[in-house]
């Protein structure tokens, strides 16, 4: 059976936040764009994270460049996806026994990276979040928020479609056609219909997240090393806090509480894994 034929300027592989953002951007620039996703939208990292819209504060010491990017992205997402964002605000707090020097490094790092942050009194912090420990030493307010990943992704796709883009879910990439070092097309299998689909294109954007190395290898690029990581988060059945609360320490495991809709999510851990399709729940 011959494959169904489609044609476009660019194929985007991966239906998470990155992929749909690229789809929308490409369509708005006048390119004919098609996104392919092997299952449904936001089924990978985008649908499995703690929902935090970073202010950049977490990285002002450990990764200044990422801190600046987070602050810039925070403002963009609040502008273009306001229906998917809750501007909760956030706190970075240190407690008795923490590194006494880190809060000073934090506020200097925030200033250097352009991440809005300001110190507030302990009384103000505990008034804002009464469940905070009485052992608070210092507190800083930042512009953290929370994101509904599904609402954001579907909103971006609906906007992209208005500009002429296509989004093909349950289309699994089986091969990438390359000749003389240039991509010519993408072969997919539509798992719901059983048909093969060949999309002729001039470029491919690999937005497959943890599966990015596998997709790159299909195009003959074997040096794209992606290290999958798995994490554990604990979802409480109510909101412990109304703003994001971060430990004001060098980033570590389990140092964030994120209020999302009617719950709070405590996270996260980060452990290297070999296969994002087969994550062991210990």
C-alpha positions in Angstrom: 0.0 0.0 0.0 1.4 3.4 -1.0 1.9 6.1 1.6 -0.4 9.1 1.8 1.5 12.2 0.5 1.6 15.6 2.2 3.8 18.6 1.6 5.0 21.5 3.7 7.9 23.8 4.5 8.7 22.4 7.9 7.8 19.3 10.0 7.9 19.6 13.8 8.4 16.3 15.6 7.0 16.3 19.1 3.7 17.7 20.6 4.9 19.1 23.8 5.4 22.8 24.8 8.4 23.3 22.6 6.9 21.6 19.5 3.6 23.4 19.6 5.4 26.7 20.3 7.6 26.2 17.2 4.5 25.2 15.1 2.7 28.4 16.1 5.8 30.6 15.5 6.4 29.0 12.1 2.8 29.4 11.0 2.7 33.0 12.1 5.8 33.6 9.9 4.0 32.4 6.9 5.5 28.9 6.7 3.4 25.9 5.9 4.0 23.8 9.0 2.9 20.3 10.1 3.4 18.9 13.6 3.5 15.1 14.2 3.1 13.5 17.6 3.2 9.8 18.2 0.5 9.9 20.8 -1.6 12.8 22.1 -0.4 16.3 22.9 1.5 17.0 26.1 2.0 13.4 26.9 5.7 13.7 27.6 7.5 16.1 29.9 5.0 18.9 29.4 2.2 16.8 31.0 4.4 15.3 33.7 6.2 18.2 35.4 5.2 20.2 38.5 3.6 23.0 36.7 6.1 25.7 37.8 6.5 28.8 35.6 10.0 29.7 36.7 10.9 33.3 37.6 14.5 32.3 37.1 15.3 32.5 40.8 16.2 28.8 41.0 19.1 29.3 38.7 20.6 32.7 39.5 23.5 31.1 41.2 23.8 27.7 39.6 23.1 28.6 35.9 22.9 32.4 35.3 22.2 32.1 31.6 19.2 29.9 32.2 18.0 32.3 34.9 17.8 35.1 32.4 16.1 33.0 29.9 13.5 31.9 32.5 12.7 35.5 33.4 12.3 36.4 29.8 10.1 33.4 29.0 8.0 34.0 32.2 7.0 37.4 30.8 6.3 36.1 27.3 4.1 33.2 28.5 2.1 35.5 30.8 1.4 37.7 27.8 0.6 35.1 25.2 -1.0 32.4 27.4 -2.7 34.3 30.2 -5.6 31.7 30.3 -3.1 28.9 31.1 -1.0 30.8 33.7 -1.8 31.6 37.4 0.5 34.4 38.5 0.8 33.1 42.0 4.1 34.9 42.8 6.8 33.0 44.7 9.0 33.0 47.7 12.6 31.9 48.3 13.1 31.2 52.0 16.0 30.1 54.1 15.7 28.6 57.5 17.9 28.3 60.6 20.7 26.0 59.8 20.9 26.7 56.1 24.1 28.2 54.5 24.1 31.8 55.8 25.9 33.1 52.8 23.7 31.7 50.1 20.9 34.3 50.4 23.4 37.1 49.7 24.6 35.2 46.7 21.0 34.7 45.6 20.0 38.4 45.6 23.3 39.4 43.9 22.7 36.7 41.3 19.2 37.9 40.7 20.4 41.4 40.1 23.1 40.3 37.8 20.8 38.1 35.7 17.8 40.4 35.5 15.5 38.2 37.6 13.1 40.4 39.6 13.6 39.6 43.3 13.3 41.6 46.5 13.8 40.7 50.2 10.8 40.9 52.4 10.5 40.6 56.2 9.9 37.3 57.9 6.6 38.7 59.3 5.4 39.5 55.7 6.5 36.1 54.4 4.6 34.3 57.2 1.6 36.6 56.8 1.5 35.6 53.1 2.1 31.9 53.8 1.0 31.0 57.4 2.2 27.4 57.1 5.9 28.6 56.8 8.0 27.4 59.7 8.7 29.9 62.5 12.4 29.1 61.9 12.6 31.3 58.9 15.8 33.2 58.6 15.3 35.3 55.4 12.7 35.5 52.6 12.7 36.9 49.1 9.7 37.4 46.7 10.0 36.5 43.0 7.6 36.3 40.0 7.1 32.5 39.9 3.8 31.3 38.6 2.1 28.0 37.7 1.1 26.7 34.3 -1.7 24.4 33.1 0.4 22.5 30.6 -2.5 21.0 28.7 -4.4 24.3 28.4 -1.2 26.0 27.2 -0.4 23.4 24.6 -3.9 23.1 23.2 -4.2 26.9 23.1 -1.0 27.2 21.1 -2.2 24.5 18.6 -5.6 26.2 18.2 -3.8 29.5 17.5 -1.4 27.8 15.0 -4.3 26.2 13.1 -5.8 29.7 12.6 -2.6 30.5 10.8 -2.9 27.4 8.6 -0.8 24.9 10.5 -1.7 21.2 10.8 -1.3 19.0 13.9 -1.3 15.2 13.4 -1.5 13.3 16.6 -1.0 9.5 16.8 1.4 9.8 13.9 4.6 8.0 14.8 7.8 8.9 12.9 9.3 5.8 11.4 12.0 7.3 9.1 13.5 10.6 8.1 14.4 10.9 4.4 17.8 12.5 3.9 19.7 13.0 0.7 23.1 14.7 0.2 23.0 16.0 3.8 19.6 17.6 3.5 16.2 16.5 4.8 13.6 15.7 2.1 10.8 14.3 4.1 9.4 12.5 7.1 7.7 9.1 7.0 5.0 8.5 9.7 2.7 5.7 10.6 -0.8 6.8 11.7 -1.5 4.3 14.5 -5.3 5.0 14.6 -5.9 4.4 10.9 -3.0 2.1 10.1 -1.9 4.2 7.1 1.6 5.4 6.3 2.1 9.1 5.7 5.0 10.7 3.8 5.4 14.4 4.4 7.7 16.1 2.0 9.5 19.1 3.6 12.4 21.4 3.4 13.3 21.2 7.1 12.6 19.3 10.3 12.5 20.6 13.9 13.3 17.9 16.4 11.2 18.8 19.5 11.0 15.2 20.8 12.4 15.9 24.3 13.8 12.8 25.9 13.3 11.0 22.6 15.3 13.6 20.7 18.4 11.5 20.3 16.4 8.7 18.7 14.8 11.1 16.2 18.2 12.6 15.4 19.6 9.2 14.7 16.9 8.6 12.1 18.3 11.5 10.2 21.8 10.1 10.4 22.9 12.3 13.3 24.2 10.0 16.0 26.0 12.5 18.1 22.9 14.1 19.7 23.2 12.7 23.2 20.0 13.1 25.3 20.1 11.8 28.9 16.6 11.0 30.0 15.9 11.8 33.7 13.0 10.7 35.8 11.7 12.4 38.9 9.3 11.9 41.7 6.7 14.5 42.8 4.2 14.3 45.6 0.7 15.7 44.9 -1.2 16.8 48.0 -5.0 16.9 47.7 -5.3 20.5 48.7 -3.3 23.8 48.5 -0.8 23.9 51.3 0.4 27.3 49.9 -1.0 29.9 47.6 2.3 31.0 46.1 5.3 28.9 45.0 7.6 28.3 47.9 11.3 27.5 47.2 14.1 26.7 49.6 16.8 29.4 49.2 19.6 26.9 48.8 21.7 25.6 45.9 19.2 23.6 43.8 18.6 20.1 45.2 15.9 17.5 45.4 12.5 18.1 47.0 13.0 21.9 47.6 9.9 23.3 45.9 6.1 23.4 46.7 4.0 24.4 43.7 0.2 25.3 44.0 -1.6 24.1 40.9 -5.4 24.5 40.7 -6.7 22.8 43.8 -3.6 20.8 44.8 0.0 21.4 45.8 2.9 19.5 44.2 6.1 18.9 46.2 9.1 18.1 44.1 11.2 17.1 42.6 14.0 14.4 42.3 16.1 13.9 39.2 17.6 10.5 38.4 19.3 9.4 35.2 17.4 6.7 33.3 18.0 4.8 30.1 14.5 4.6 28.5 11.8 7.2 28.9 9.2 4.7 27.7 9.8 2.3 30.6 10.2 4.3 33.8 10.4 2.2 36.9 8.2 3.4 39.8 10.2 2.4 42.9 
